[in-house]
C-alpha cells in the first residue's frame, strides 16, 4: 500500500479544492491527466477540469506540478468570474441608461425645444433676414446621465422633427427597446477592418409609436430614436438612418 497526504486549498470565487498527494502513481496516466486538465482549463470547461484534476492528484507524484496545476485552475476560474461580473455590470449600466434615454425621448418627442434649458443652435443661414431670431435651423439639447450624454437634435420651427441620440456601452436590440423585431439590418464598417450589424426598427405602439430607432450590435455604438419628419429636414443622414 502507498501513503497519501490530504491538503485543503480554498480561494475566493472557486470551490474548495481538496488535494490528495499520493506516492506511487502512474507516470503515463499522470501526463495524460495533466494535459487533459489544462486543455479543459483553456476551454473554460471547469467541470471536466475538476474531474481530471482529481485524477491527476491520484496518478502524479510531483507535488509542485500538481500545485501549479491547481493554481492554473484557480486563476482561470477567477478570471472568468471577474469577466462575467464585469459583463453583468455593463449590461446593468446599459439597461439603466436605456431607461433614462427612452423616458427622455418619450417626454420630449413632440417638444424637443423643452428638453434642455440651454439648447445650442446651428448658425443661421446668412441669407436669413431673421438672423439669430431665425427658427429655420437645427438646435441641439443635451442632458447628462451619469457619464453619458443624451442629445436631442431638432428643427427649431418644428420641434417634433427630432433625433435623440445616446452612446451605449453594450449592444442592444429592437426587442430590448420595446420596438418589436427589426424591419431592416445591414453591415457597417467597424474597427480593425471588421463590420458590425446595424438595425432599424419602428415603434408601432406605446408613447413612441410612429418613431424609428437605429442601433448597432457593436459595443460603444450610438443609438438613434427619431421621427420621420426629422429625415425630411436632414436628408444627409438618410444613409445612416435608413441604410443602403
C-alpha positions in Angstrom: 0.0 0.0 0.0 1.1 3.6 -0.6 0.6 6.6 1.6 -1.5 9.7 0.7 -1.4 13.2 2.2 -4.5 15.4 2.0 -4.3 19.2 2.0 -7.2 21.7 1.6 -6.9 24.7 -0.6 -9.6 27.3 -0.6 -9.6 30.6 -2.6 -12.1 33.3 -3.4 -14.7 32.6 -6.2 -13.8 28.9 -6.5 -15.0 25.8 -4.7 -12.7 24.3 -2.2 -10.1 22.1 -3.8 -9.2 19.0 -1.8 -5.7 17.9 -2.6 -4.7 14.3 -2.2 -1.0 13.9 -2.9 -0.2 10.2 -3.4 3.0 8.4 -3.8 3.3 5.5 -6.3 1.3 7.0 -9.2 1.5 6.1 -12.9 3.7 8.5 -15.0 1.8 7.9 -18.3 -1.6 8.4 -16.7 -0.2 11.4 -14.8 0.9 13.1 -18.1 -2.4 12.4 -19.6 -4.3 13.8 -16.7 -2.2 17.0 -16.5 -2.5 17.6 -20.3 -6.3 16.9 -20.3 -6.8 19.2 -17.3 -5.0 22.0 -18.9 -7.0 21.7 -22.2 -10.2 21.8 -20.2 -9.0 24.9 -18.3 -8.1 26.6 -21.6 -11.6 25.9 -22.9 -13.3 27.0 -19.6 -14.7 23.6 -19.1 -14.3 23.7 -15.3 -16.4 20.6 -14.6 -14.1 18.4 -16.8 -11.1 20.2 -15.4 -12.1 19.5 -11.9 -12.6 15.8 -12.6 -9.3 15.4 -14.4 -7.5 17.4 -11.8 -8.7 15.0 -9.1 -7.5 12.1 -11.3 -4.1 13.8 -11.7 -3.7 14.0 -7.9 -4.1 10.2 -7.8 -1.6 9.5 -10.6 1.1 12.1 -10.2 4.0 12.1 -7.6 5.3 15.6 -8.4 3.7 17.7 -5.8 4.9 21.0 -7.3 3.4 20.2 -10.7 0.1 19.4 -9.0 0.0 22.6 -7.0 0.9 24.5 -10.2 -2.0 22.9 -11.9 -4.3 23.9 -9.1 -3.1 27.5 -9.3 -3.8 27.5 -13.1 -7.4 26.2 -12.5 -8.0 28.7 -9.7 -6.6 31.6 -11.6 -8.6 30.8 -14.7 -11.8 30.4 -12.7 -11.3 33.7 -11.1 -10.6 35.4 -14.4 -13.8 34.0 -15.9 -15.8 35.0 -12.8 -14.3 38.5 -13.0 -15.2 38.9 -16.7 -18.7 37.6 -16.0 -19.2 40.2 -13.2 -17.8 42.9 -15.5 -20.2 41.9 -18.3 -23.1 41.8 -15.9 -22.2 45.3 -14.6 -22.0 46.7 -18.2 -25.4 45.1 -19.1 -26.9 46.7 -16.0 -25.4 50.1 -16.9 -26.8 49.8 -20.4 -30.3 48.9 -19.1 -30.3 51.9 -16.7 -29.1 54.2 -19.4 -31.7 53.0 -21.9 -34.4 53.5 -19.3 -33.4 57.2 -18.8 -32.9 57.8 -22.5 -36.2 56.3 -23.7 -38.0 58.1 -21.0 -36.4 61.4 -22.1 -37.4 60.7 -25.7 -41.0 59.9 -24.7 -41.3 63.1 -22.7 -39.9 65.4 -25.4 -40.8 63.7 -28.7 -43.3 66.5 -29.5 -41.5 69.3 -27.6 -37.8 68.8 -28.0 -37.3 72.5 -27.5 -38.1 71.9 -23.9 -35.6 69.1 -23.5 -32.9 71.5 -22.2 -32.9 74.9 -20.7 -29.9 75.9 -22.8 -30.1 74.4 -26.3 -27.3 75.3 -28.8 -28.5 76.2 -32.3 -26.6 76.0 -35.6 -25.6 79.3 -37.1 -28.5 80.8 -39.1 -28.4 80.9 -42.9 -26.5 84.1 -43.9 -29.4 84.9 -46.2 -32.0 84.6 -43.5 -33.1 88.1 -42.5 -34.2 86.9 -39.0 -30.5 86.2 -38.2 -30.3 84.9 -34.6 -34.1 85.0 -34.3 -34.4 82.5 -37.1 -36.1 79.2 -36.4 -35.1 77.7 -39.8 -32.2 75.8 -38.4 -31.3 72.9 -36.1 -30.8 73.1 -32.4 -29.3 70.6 -30.0 -30.5 69.9 -26.5 -28.3 67.9 -24.1 -28.7 66.1 -20.8 -26.2 64.3 -18.7 -27.0 60.8 -17.5 -24.1 59.6 -15.3 -21.1 59.6 -17.6 -23.2 59.5 -20.7 -24.6 62.5 -22.7 -28.1 62.4 -24.2 -28.7 64.6 -27.2 -31.9 65.8 -29.0 -31.3 67.5 -32.3 -34.4 69.2 -33.6 -35.7 71.7 -36.2 -36.4 74.9 -34.2 -39.5 75.7 -36.2 -40.8 72.2 -35.8 -39.5 70.6 -32.5 -41.3 67.3 -33.3 -38.8 66.9 -36.2 -36.2 65.4 -33.7 -33.5 62.8 -33.4 -32.5 61.6 -30.0 -29.0 60.1 -29.6 -27.1 58.2 -26.9 -23.9 56.1 -27.0 -24.4 52.7 -25.3 -21.6 50.7 -23.7 -23.1 47.4 -24.9 -25.1 46.3 -27.9 -28.8 46.5 -27.9 -31.7 45.2 -30.0 -35.2 46.3 -31.2 -36.7 43.9 -28.7 -34.8 45.5 -25.8 -36.0 48.9 -26.9 -39.6 47.7 -26.9 -40.0 48.1 -30.7 -40.5 44.5 -31.7 -38.5 42.9 -34.5 -36.1 44.7 -36.7 -37.5 45.8 -40.1 -34.1 46.1 -41.7 -30.5 45.2 -41.0 -27.2 46.0 -42.8 -23.5 45.9 -42.2 -21.4 49.0 -41.5 -17.6 49.3 -41.1 -16.2 48.7 -37.6 -12.7 48.7 -36.0 -9.8 46.6 -37.2 -11.3 46.2 -40.7 -14.3 44.3 -39.4 -18.0 45.1 -39.9 -20.9 45.4 -37.4 -24.6 44.9 -37.9 -26.8 48.0 -37.8 -30.6 47.6 -37.4 -33.7 49.7 -37.9 -37.0 49.2 -36.1 -40.3 51.0 -35.8 -42.2 51.7 -32.6 -45.8 50.6 -33.5 -47.4 51.2 -30.1 -46.8 53.0 -26.9 -45.6 56.5 -26.2 -43.0 56.3 -29.0 -45.4 55.0 -31.6 -44.6 56.3 -35.1 -40.9 56.9 -34.4 -38.0 54.8 -35.5 -34.8 53.5 -33.8 -31.5 52.7 -35.4 -28.9 50.9 -33.3 -25.9 48.6 -33.6 -24.8 45.2 -32.5 -21.4 46.7 -31.7 -20.1 48.0 -28.3 -19.9 51.7 -27.6 -22.2 52.5 -30.6 -24.7 55.3 -30.9 -28.4 54.6 -30.7 -30.8 56.9 -32.5 -34.5 57.4 -32.0 -36.1 59.8 -34.5 -39.3 61.0 -36.2 -40.0 60.6 -39.9 -40.1 64.4 -40.0 -36.5 64.7 -38.9 -35.2 63.0 -42.0 -37.2 65.4 -44.1 -35.3 68.2 -42.5 -31.9 66.5 -42.6 -31.8 64.2 -45.6 -28.0 63.9 -45.4 -28.4 61.3 -42.7 -30.6 59.0 -44.7 -27.8 56.6 -45.4 -27.1 56.3 -41.7 -30.7 56.0 -40.6 -32.2 54.1 -43.5 -29.3 52.0 -44.7 -28.4 51.1 -48.3 
